[in-house]
Amino acid sequence: WKKPEGIKIIGMVFYGRKRYVDLLDCYLQQNLASNGGYFDEVWFMAHTEKEDDVVWVEDLVKNIPEYKIVGKGDCEGKKYSCMWNYAIEDKTIYVKIDDDIVYIHPDAIPQLVHTRIALPHPYAISANLVNSPVTGMEQYHYGAIHPFLPDPSSKPSFLASETWRVSDKKRYPEEELVDEYDLMDMTPPYRGHPWLLVSDDHYDLLKTPMGKYDMDRGSAPIAFGAAWKSWAIGAQQQYSLLYNLEQNKMNRYFFVYDTQYNRYNLNFCAVWGSDIREQLPIADDDEQDITSDIPKRIGRPFLIDTRSVVGHFSFFTQHDGITKSDLLDRWRAFANEAVCAPNNLKKPYDLMCKNFRAEDGLGR
């Protein structure tokens, strides 16, 4: 990849939660132009009013010249529309990034930027989100999803570790499989639980949350249906991504997708500053406006570049359940091994549960 000349590229992180951005920081630094990446600058868009999160990001930007806080004193506690008022410069591509993005493929940002340049007609280009109700079900049908289920034990059955590899855990016990359950009633077995691979047979997908949902999607629009609400569906997508990374099978995510003016998630997308400026003010529901209403109004589609793969941790509807899995620990372990600089390795925010013994890694 070669960074395009004459175009400024800015990463816009809609900031609020240090525990996620601490992990994202490794990917942001990896993608700085000064490190051979594409970002000339990274903006942390001021939104949170929580003092400890504010102090943390203020300390972070002191250490990286390309990092800066934008919108301070203007956008804290307001609607997301406020932040878009800053993304208006000509010859500038803004890559909007949610603060809970937990994985960015090495090609994701270059791919997104070059597609944005090569296809001027679409209003915006999104990455291929893992943990999105829309692309999640497309990934299901294109073979990127695997049969995972939560550990059937009611208490920890594994030593605490910082491994991210699926193969480091045993398979889901066949005798624990059940055919009938309500995916919306699934509860986490315990805090920090892993999900286990059932098998490599895709027939077993029918026994998993995404398989159940695919057979009966209900009447709600997909953007707000069970795939958006269910923490289990979000978890299954992310464990599948970890397994695809371990198997070096990321090509499973590569297919073409036009949203046809239907709402899509705005977690990670590339837009021209001039296009944003011409449509100001952006509505308070910026996701609906940028992915659906504006494209339909001006006749310019919202496309997904599925070769630009990123992982998204959680929607607020999934938060209570997914935070009780071991996913964030796995994503931290992956970043420490594959992304973070040796002087920027990440440690867990939470103390280990009582009587939980560390097997290896940075657990404490």
C-alpha positions in Angstrom: 0.0 0.0 0.0 1.1 3.6 -0.7 -0.5 6.5 1.0 -2.2 8.8 -1.5 -0.6 12.2 -2.0 -2.4 15.4 -1.7 -5.1 14.0 0.6 -5.2 14.4 4.4 -6.5 11.4 6.3 -7.8 11.8 9.8 -9.0 9.2 12.2 -12.0 10.4 14.2 -12.5 8.5 17.4 -15.9 9.2 19.0 -14.4 9.1 22.5 -15.8 8.1 25.8 -14.4 5.0 27.4 -10.8 4.6 28.3 -11.0 0.8 28.9 -11.7 0.3 25.2 -9.5 3.1 23.7 -6.6 1.7 25.7 -6.8 -1.3 23.4 -7.7 0.7 20.3 -4.6 2.9 20.9 -2.3 0.0 19.6 -4.2 0.0 16.2 -4.3 3.8 16.0 -0.5 4.0 16.5 0.1 1.2 14.0 -1.9 3.2 11.4 -0.1 6.6 11.9 1.6 7.9 8.8 4.7 8.4 10.9 4.7 4.6 11.4 4.1 3.7 7.8 0.3 3.9 8.0 -2.3 6.4 6.6 -3.5 8.6 9.5 -1.9 12.1 9.4 -3.8 12.8 12.6 -6.1 11.1 15.1 -8.8 13.1 16.7 -10.5 12.1 19.9 -13.9 13.7 19.7 -14.9 15.0 23.1 -18.1 13.5 24.2 -17.8 12.0 27.7 -18.2 14.0 30.9 -16.7 11.3 33.1 -13.7 12.9 34.8 -11.5 9.8 34.9 -12.0 9.1 31.2 -11.3 12.8 30.4 -8.1 12.8 32.4 -6.9 9.6 30.8 -7.3 10.8 27.2 -5.7 14.1 28.1 -2.6 12.2 29.3 -2.7 10.0 26.2 -2.5 12.8 23.7 0.5 14.4 25.5 2.6 11.5 24.4 1.7 11.2 20.6 2.1 14.3 18.5 -0.5 13.2 16.0 -3.1 12.7 18.7 -5.4 15.6 19.6 -8.7 16.2 21.4 -11.3 18.0 19.3 -14.7 19.5 20.3 -13.7 20.1 23.9 -16.0 22.6 25.6 -18.5 22.1 22.8 -19.7 18.5 22.4 -19.4 16.9 25.8 -22.8 15.4 26.7 -24.4 16.4 23.5 -25.7 14.5 20.5 -23.2 12.9 18.1 -24.3 15.4 15.4 -22.1 18.0 17.2 -18.9 16.1 16.3 -19.6 16.1 12.6 -19.4 19.9 12.5 -15.6 19.5 12.6 -15.3 17.0 9.7 -15.6 19.5 6.8 -12.2 20.2 5.2 -11.6 19.8 1.5 -9.3 17.1 0.2 -9.6 15.3 3.6 -10.9 11.8 4.3 -12.3 11.3 7.8 -12.4 7.8 9.1 -15.0 7.7 11.8 -14.1 5.1 14.5 -16.2 4.1 17.5 -14.3 3.8 20.7 -15.1 0.1 21.2 -13.5 -1.1 18.0 -11.4 -4.1 19.2 -9.8 -5.3 15.9 -8.6 -3.5 12.7 -7.2 -5.7 10.0 -3.8 -4.4 8.7 -5.3 -3.7 5.3 -8.6 -2.3 6.6 -7.7 1.4 6.6 -5.7 1.5 3.3 -8.4 -0.6 1.7 -11.1 1.8 2.9 -9.2 4.9 1.9 -8.4 3.7 -1.6 -12.0 2.5 -2.2 -13.2 5.9 -1.0 -11.0 7.6 -3.6 -11.7 5.1 -6.4 -15.5 5.3 -6.0 -16.5 9.0 -5.7 -20.2 8.5 -6.2 -21.1 6.7 -2.9 -21.8 9.1 0.0 -19.7 7.0 2.4 -17.9 3.7 2.5 -18.1 1.5 5.6 -15.7 -1.2 6.8 -17.0 -4.7 7.1 -18.1 -4.8 10.7 -17.9 -7.9 12.8 -20.7 -7.6 15.3 -23.2 -5.8 13.1 -26.8 -7.1 12.6 -26.6 -6.5 8.8 -23.2 -7.8 7.8 -23.2 -10.4 10.6 -25.9 -12.3 8.8 -24.2 -11.9 5.4 -21.0 -13.3 7.0 -23.1 -16.2 8.3 -24.2 -17.1 4.8 -20.7 -16.6 3.2 -19.1 -19.1 5.6 -17.3 -16.7 8.0 -19.3 -17.7 11.1 -18.5 -20.9 13.2 -20.6 -22.8 15.7 -19.7 -21.4 19.1 -21.7 -21.7 22.4 -20.9 -20.3 25.9 -19.1 -22.6 28.4 -21.9 -24.8 29.8 -20.3 -24.8 33.3 -21.9 -22.6 35.9 -18.5 -21.6 37.4 -15.0 -21.1 35.9 -13.8 -24.4 34.4 -10.6 -22.9 33.0 -7.5 -21.3 34.4 -7.4 -17.6 33.8 -5.2 -16.8 30.9 -4.5 -14.2 28.2 -4.7 -16.5 25.2 -6.8 -15.4 22.3 -6.6 -18.7 20.3 -9.7 -20.8 20.0 -7.7 -24.0 19.8 -6.3 -23.4 23.3 -9.7 -24.3 24.7 -11.4 -27.7 24.6 -14.4 -28.2 22.3 -18.0 -27.7 23.5 -19.1 -31.0 25.1 -21.5 -32.8 22.7 -23.6 -34.1 25.6 -24.4 -30.5 26.6 -26.0 -29.6 23.3 -29.7 -28.8 23.2 -31.9 -28.2 20.2 -34.4 -25.8 21.7 -33.8 -22.6 23.6 -34.7 -18.9 23.3 -31.6 -17.0 22.2 -33.0 -13.8 23.7 -33.2 -15.5 27.1 -29.6 -16.6 27.1 -27.7 -15.5 30.3 -23.9 -15.5 30.8 -22.9 -18.5 32.9 -20.3 -16.4 34.9 -18.2 -13.4 34.5 -15.2 -13.9 32.2 -16.6 -17.1 30.6 -15.3 -18.2 27.2 -17.3 -19.5 24.3 -16.3 -22.9 23.0 -16.2 -24.2 19.4 -18.8 -27.0 18.9 -17.1 -28.4 15.8 -15.9 -27.6 12.3 -19.1 -28.8 10.8 -21.2 -25.9 9.7 -24.4 -28.0 10.2 -23.9 -27.4 13.9 -24.5 -23.7 13.2 -28.2 -24.6 13.4 -27.7 -25.2 17.2 -26.2 -21.7 17.8 -27.7 -18.3 18.3 -27.1 -17.1 14.8 -28.5 -20.3 13.3 -31.6 -19.9 15.5 -32.0 -16.3 14.4 -31.5 -17.1 10.7 -34.4 -19.7 10.8 -36.8 -17.2 12.4 -35.8 -13.5 12.1 -39.2 -12.1 13.2 -40.9 -9.0 12.0 -38.5 -6.3 13.3 -36.1 -4.5 10.8 -32.8 -6.3 10.8 -31.0 -3.1 12.1 -33.1 -3.3 15.3 -33.9 -7.0 15.5 -32.5 -9.8 17.6 -29.1 -9.6 15.9 -28.7 -6.1 17.3 -30.2 -6.9 20.8 -28.6 -10.3 21.4 -25.3 -10.3 23.2 -25.0 -14.0 22.2 -25.1 -13.2 18.5 -22.5 -10.4 19.0 -20.3 -12.9 20.9 -20.6 -15.6 18.3 -19.5 -13.2 15.5 -16.4 -12.2 17.5 -15.3 -15.7 18.5 -15.7 -16.6 14.8 -13.4 -13.7 13.9 -10.8 -14.9 16.4 -11.0 -18.4 14.9 -10.7 -17.1 11.3 -7.6 -15.1 12.4 -6.0 -18.2 13.9 -6.7 -20.2 10.7 -5.5 -17.3 8.5 -8.9 -17.4 6.6 -9.8 -13.8 6.5 -10.9 -14.2 2.9 -14.2 -15.6 4.3 -15.3 -12.0 4.8 -14.7 -10.7 1.3 -17.9 -10.1 -0.7 -19.6 -7.1 -2.2 -22.5 -5.3 -0.4 -24.7 -2.3 -1.3 -27.0 -1.4 1.6 -29.7 -0.2 -0.8 -30.4 2.8 1.4 -31.2 0.7 4.4 -29.8 1.8 7.8 -26.3 0.4 8.6 -24.1 0.8 11.6 -21.8 3.8 11.7 -19.0 2.3 13.7 -16.2 2.6 11.2 -16.6 4.4 7.9 -14.7 6.8 5.5 -16.3 10.1 4.3 -15.0 13.2 2.5 -15.1 16.4 4.5 -16.6 18.2 1.6 -19.5 15.8 1.5 -20.2 16.2 5.2 -20.0 20.0 4.9 -22.6 20.1 2.1 -25.1 18.1 4.2 -24.8 20.0 7.5 -26.4 20.0 10.0 -26.2 16.3 10.4 -29.2 15.0 12.3 -29.0 14.0 16.0 -29.4 10.4 14.8 -26.2 10.6 12.8 -26.3 6.9 11.9 -29.7 7.1 10.3 -28.8 10.3 8.5 -25.4 9.3 7.1 -26.1 5.7 6.2 -29.7 6.0 5.0 -31.5 9.4 4.8 -28.7 11.5 3.1 -27.7 8.8 0.6 -31.4 8.3 -0.4 -32.0 12.1 -0.6 -29.1 12.8 -2.8 -29.0 9.5 -4.7 -25.6 8.4 -3.6 -25.4 5.0 -2.0 -23.8 3.9 1.2 -21.5 1.0 0.4 -19.6 -1.6 2.5 -16.1 -2.5 1.5 -16.0 -6.0 2.8 -12.2 -6.3 2.3 -11.9 -3.8 5.2 -12.5 -5.9 8.2 -12.9 -4.5 11.7 -14.2 -5.9 15.0 -16.8 -4.0 17.1 -17.2 -5.0 20.7 -20.8 -4.2 21.7 -24.0 -2.3 21.2 -25.6 -0.9 24.4 -28.3 -3.6 23.9 -25.6 -6.3 24.2 -23.4 -4.8 26.9 -24.6 -6.5 30.1 -24.1 -10.0 28.6 -21.0 -9.6 26.4 -19.0 -7.9 29.1 -19.3 -11.1 31.1 -17.4 -13.1 28.4 -13.6 -13.2 28.1 -13.7 -11.4 24.7 -12.0 -8.2 25.8 -9.2 -10.2 27.4 -8.8 -12.2 24.2 -8.7 -9.0 22.0 -6.1 -7.5 24.4 -4.0 -10.7 24.1 -4.2 -10.6 20.3 -3.2 -6.9 20.2 -0.3 -7.5 22.6 1.0 -10.3 20.4 0.3 -8.9 16.9 -0.2 -5.1 17.1 1.1 -3.2 20.2 4.7 -2.0 20.3 6.9 -3.6 23.0 6.7 -0.5 25.1 2.9 -0.2 24.8 1.7 -3.6 25.9 -1.8 -3.5 27.5 -2.8 -4.8 30.9 -6.3 -5.7 32.2 -8.3 -3.0 33.8 -10.0 -5.4 36.2 -8.5 -7.4 39.0 -8.9 -11.1 38.6 -11.9 -12.7 40.3 -11.2 -14.1 43.8 -9.6 -17.5 43.8 -9.0 -17.3 40.0 -5.4 -18.5 39.3 -3.4 -17.0 36.4 -2.0 -19.6 34.0 0.2 -17.2 32.0 0.3 -13.7 30.5 -0.5 -10.4 32.2 -3.4 -11.5 34.3 -3.4 -10.3 37.9 
